[in-house]
Amino acid sequence: MKHLTMEFLSDLLVGSQYDIGGHIMLIWGQVKMLLVVPFVRIFMYINLVMSIMLFTEKVYMAIVVAGNKLFGKKPEERYKWEPFEDDIELGNSVYPLVLVQVPMFNEREVYQLSIGAACGLSWPSDRIVIQVLDDSTDPLVKGMVEMECQSWKSKGVNIHYQVRDNRKGYKAGALKEGLKHEYAKQCEYVVIFDADFQPEPDFLMQTIPFLHHNAELGLVQARWKFGTAGVWRMAALDEAGGWKDRTTVEDMDLAVRATLKGWKFLYIGTLMVKNELPSVLKAYRYQQHRWSCGPANLFRKMFIETMRNKRVTWWKKFYVLYSFFFVRKIVAHIVTFTLYCVVIPLTVLVPEVEIPSWGTIYIPTVITLLNAVGTPRSFYLVVFWVLFENVMSMHRTKATFIGLLETQRVNEWVVTEKQGDASKAKAAAQQRQSRFKIGNRILMLELCVGIVIFGCACYDLAYGKYHYYIYLYLQAIAFLTMGFGYIGTQVSSS
């Protein structure tokens, strides 16, 4: 009798467990079909639309660039350019008065290089003013920068060392404050070089004549060896409203406002200015946060202002708001992360949603090739570049939403640390000091995303039908490698 009772209870419990498990699976199946699958499908369609927008923009820009390369005129052919000629009667007055601004913040490693490069520009000494705008908080660095300025002043250079009692507005605030001095107001043109910029001596000789002989030009922009540097017409800067500190991309803000005032810009791709890339991942992340958050926030601030503008055509308004801001500065960041790092892993777990092959293969391939064609010498790194950019897109997406929603970190400005000629030695020393402090290098967000993608790759290998696992494994490795701090480090060869 006892044996029969135990057997009955055992069967009852097993049956109950089976029924509970079955009910859970039934409920999950219904929830999945009613909520999860539609959500993933809608999310996929949104990303595909953004992908098409980005694809169209990339193809359009590629056609424009190719057409300009093949049939476009050189800057000297499009605009009048004549070198300044010395005049015995007029003397150096034939040369316009130029202000060179060099904003700084605790630039211990590069202040001598940047000040020396600015003071070494080929221009009559009585027609150029060098202005070092030092916002340094380190008294030792401030003292060294001031001594460097005094050293150049003793050599006959017209250089001014300017400090202020606060850092309001960061770099934009410093540049704005610098233009308030009487000697600055007398200048016709102003050049801005960040602390890591090292222009060639003939920089002004190559750029100022374009502005001097073409009244419609407000800015002549050169090419960084890793970016851009420019010369502003003071009248264009003033008409556009001057420097504003409302975003962390003060130069973009000024350029857009000047565009809406009708000023034209000239880009000289053959004129390059040396500067420094971020030497460590932490600095690069801060820089990318600023460069993603700032444009998104500027888009929010300038949308109504641009729509109400009556001085430019509707086509230019469309270009500024849609192409320049929305697609390039917002859509590009978001779709790179959400499509390749969220939607694809999701469809592995929700196989009812299938991404069209043109969305996962053809469009990404064309976009990648169009991006890579600009640097053909680095084409062999394209796979690593794609994986790295997908990881960085997570931070750019977060920064973009911070800018759009104008949250607390919207105006966060962490100055990118420069290391100058000491970069390799300093990076190696930092590496030796932190070799056993792996906790300082851990990036939890990258690790968590990497683990999730790795799990999706394993599931796809075992049960999936779309065969995304090769890509997912590579992307997971990229996230995990960065998460463990093995990107942007320099290992000593000894």
VENDAFEN-V105347 format. One line per field, one symbol per residue. ss: DSSP state (H for helix, E for strand, L for the rest). psi: psi as a letter, one per 20 degrees, with the letter a starting at -180 (. if undefined). burial: 1 if it has 24 or more other C-alpha atoms within 12 Angstrom, else 0. Layout:
BEGIN
ss: ???
psi: ???
burial: ???
END
This chain:
BEGIN
ss: LHHHHHHHHHHHHHHHHHHHHHHHHHHHHHHHHHHHHHHHHHHHHHHHHHHHHHHHHHHHHHHHHHHHHHHLLLHHHHLLLLLLLLELLLEHHHLLLEEEEEEELLLLLLHHHHHHHHHLLLLLHHHEEEEEEELLLLHHHHHHHHHHHHHHHHLLLLEEEELLLLLLLHHHHHHHHHLLLHHHHLLLEEEELLLLLELLLLHHHHHHHHHHHLLLEEEEEEEELLEEEEEEEHHHHHHLLLLLLLLLLHHHHHHHHHHHLLLEEEEEEEEEEELLLLLLHHHHHHHHHHHHHHHHHHHHHHHHHHHHLLLLLHHHHHHHHHHHHHHHHHHHHHHHHHHHHHHHHHHHHLLLLLLLHHHHHHHHHHHHHHHHHHHHHHHHHHHHHHHHHHHHHHHHHHHHHHHHHLLLLLLLLLLLLLLHHHHHHHHHHHHHHLLLLHHHLLLHHHHHHHHHHHHHHHHHHHHLLLLLHHHHHHHHHHHHHHHLLLLLLLLLLL
psi: ghghghhghghggggggggggggghgghgggghhggghghgghggghhghgggggggggghggggghhggiqqqhhhhqpopqpppphghbiiipqpppopnqqolmhhihhggghggijpoqphjjpppoonojqiohggggggghgghghhijjpnppoprrjrkpjcghhggghhiiqghhhiqhqpppprhjpnqqhjghhhghhgghinhiphppprpqilbqqrpqphhggghijapqkirjmhhggggghhgiijqqqppnhioqppapqpiqhgggggghggiggghghhgghjgghghipjirrhghgggggfggfgghifgggghhghgiiggghgighmihoppqhhhifgghgggghhhhhhmhhjhijhghgggghhghhghhgghghgggilahjhkpoopppqibijggggghghghhjhjmhhiipohgggggggghghhggghhgiriilihgghgghghgghghhjkkpkqopqi.
burial: 00000000000000000000000000000000000010011011001101111110110000000000000000100010000000000000001111111111111111111111111111111011111111110000010111011001000011111111001011111111111000010011111111111111001111111111010111111111000111111111110101111111111111111111111111110011111111111111111111111111111111100110000100001001111111111111111111111111111111101110001100110111111000000000000001111111111111111111010011111011111100000010011000000000101001101111111111110001011110111111111111111111110000
END
